[in-house]
């Protein structure tokens, strides 16, 4: 299950299930709420997310583009080794900033 918490002007989406076809719609709804709130600064905390599939990768790319068009960004935090490999092999990592933990990702928005 995924949830969204707000830290200042940054929305942090976190979950503990795979970011896959089964859960991509749930995450998309959370990200849509972030867009609707007017805060285009989002951190996706992947610390407890065991896997990302093609639906999850597509979601990351789509929302990164949408947030950038609004002057914001989607940043990733706490990516485990398997998810990191998936991001690297598919080339998706190249379009996203990745941080070791949520605090540094949130803090990067104020630099």
Rosetta blueprint (number, residue, H / E / L):
1 X L
2 X E
3 X E
4 X E
5 X E
6 X E
7 X E
8 X L
9 X L
10 X E
11 X E
12 X E
13 X E
14 X E
15 X E
16 X L
17 X L
18 X L
19 X E
20 X L
21 X L
22 X L
23 X L
24 X H
25 X H
26 X H
27 X H
28 X H
29 X H
30 X H
31 X H
32 X H
33 X H
34 X H
35 X H
36 X H
37 X L
38 X L
39 X L
40 X L
41 X E
42 X E
43 X E
44 X E
45 X E
46 X L
47 X L
48 X L
49 X L
50 X L
51 X L
52 X E
53 X L
54 X H
55 X H
56 X H
57 X H
58 X H
59 X H
60 X H
61 X H
62 X H
63 X H
64 X H
65 X H
66 X H
67 X H
68 X H
69 X H
70 X L
71 X L
72 X L
73 X E
74 X E
75 X E
76 X E
77 X E
78 X L
79 X L
80 X L
81 X H
82 X H
83 X H
84 X H
85 X H
86 X H
87 X H
88 X H
89 X H
90 X H
91 X L
92 X H
93 X H
94 X H
95 X H
96 X L
97 X E
98 X E
99 X E
100 X L
101 X L
102 X H
103 X H
104 X H
105 X H
106 X H
107 X H
108 X H
109 X H
110 X H
111 X L
